[in-house]
Amino acid sequence: VQLVESGGGLVQAGDSLRLSCVANGRALSTLPMGWFRQAPGKEREFVAAVYDIDDNEYYADSVKGRFTISRNVRENKVYLQMSSLKQEDTAVYYCATSRLGCSGSGCDDVSVFDSWGQGTQVTVSS
């Protein structure tokens, strides 16, 4: 499966931004989908995941209450709505899918996800 992210850009602190990720080549169905990010000089970190047929969600504490993950299975897309953006949210954001499956905190492990997009840059200025 090929994942392609879009929607990144340069915004000011406090602004909102919506990232999109489309999967080409395979239906995502209810496979777990995740968003991760990587800032310069830092390791890739978990942001949010959606999983199970009920579209359960799980978030990193740093984005809880500000970010919302959602997906449209019919369109094979997953979204990340980001609000109240902070400078520390600046990073390259990646979407990923997991054939292994995960739930809850089990989705915050990079190694669980086996297909990744190329990333989209989000820069938050003061």
Residue pairs with C-beta under 8 A, 6 or more apart in sequence:
1 23
1 24
1 25
1 26
1 28
1 97
1 115
2 23
2 24
2 25
2 115
3 21
3 22
3 23
3 24
3 95
3 96
3 97
3 115
3 116
3 117
4 21
4 22
4 24
4 117
4 118
5 19
5 20
5 21
5 93
5 94
5 95
5 117
5 118
5 119
5 120
6 19
6 20
6 21
6 22
6 120
7 17
7 18
7 19
7 20
7 120
8 17
8 19
8 92
8 93
8 120
8 121
8 122
9 17
9 121
9 122
9 123
10 123
10 125
11 17
11 85
11 122
11 123
11 124
11 125
12 85
12 124
12 125
12 126
13 85
13 86
13 87
13 124
13 125
13 126
14 84
14 85
15 85
15 124
16 81
16 82
16 83
16 84
16 85
17 82
17 85
17 122
18 79
18 80
18 81
18 82
19 35
19 79
19 80
19 82
19 93
19 95
19 120
19 122
20 77
20 78
20 79
21 33
21 35
21 77
21 78
21 79
21 80
21 95
21 117
22 75
22 76
22 77
23 76
23 77
23 78
23 97
24 76
27 73
27 76
28 71
28 73
28 76
28 78
28 97
29 73
30 51
30 52
30 53
30 55
30 73
31 51
31 97
31 98
31 99
31 101
32 49
32 50
32 51
32 52
32 97
32 98
32 101
32 102
32 103
32 107
32 112
32 113
33 49
33 50
33 51
33 69
33 71
33 78
33 95
33 96
33 97
33 98
34 46
34 47
34 48
34 49
34 50
34 95
34 96
34 97
34 98
34 107
34 113
35 47
35 48
35 49
35 67
35 69
35 78
35 80
35 93
35 94
35 95
35 96
36 44
36 45
36 46
36 47
36 93
36 94
36 95
36 96
36 110
36 113
37 44
37 45
37 47
37 89
37 91
37 92
37 93
37 94
37 122
38 44
38 45
38 91
38 92
38 94
38 119
39 90
39 91
39 92
42 91
44 94
44 110
45 60
46 60
46 107
46 108
46 109
46 110
47 59
47 60
47 63
47 67
47 80
47 93
48 57
48 58
48 59
48 60
48 63
48 67
48 68
48 69
48 80
49 57
49 58
49 69
49 102
49 107
49 108
50 56
50 57
50 58
50 69
50 70
50 71
50 78
51 58
51 101
51 102
51 103
51 107
52 103
55 70
55 71
56 103
56 104
57 68
57 69
58 103
58 104
58 105
58 107
58 108
59 67
59 69
60 108
62 88
63 82
63 89
66 82
66 83
66 84
66 85
67 80
67 81
67 82
67 83
68 80
68 81
68 83
69 78
69 79
69 80
69 81
70 78
70 79
70 81
71 77
71 78
71 79
72 78
72 79
78 95
80 93
80 95
82 89
82 122
85 122
85 124
86 124
87 124
87 125
87 126
88 124
89 122
89 124
90 122
90 123
90 124
91 121
91 122
92 119
92 120
92 121
92 122
93 119
93 120
93 121
93 122
94 116
94 117
94 118
94 119
95 116
95 117
96 113
96 114
96 115
96 116
96 117
97 113
97 114
97 115
98 107
98 112
98 113
98 114
98 115
99 114
99 115
100 112
100 114
102 109
102 112
106 112
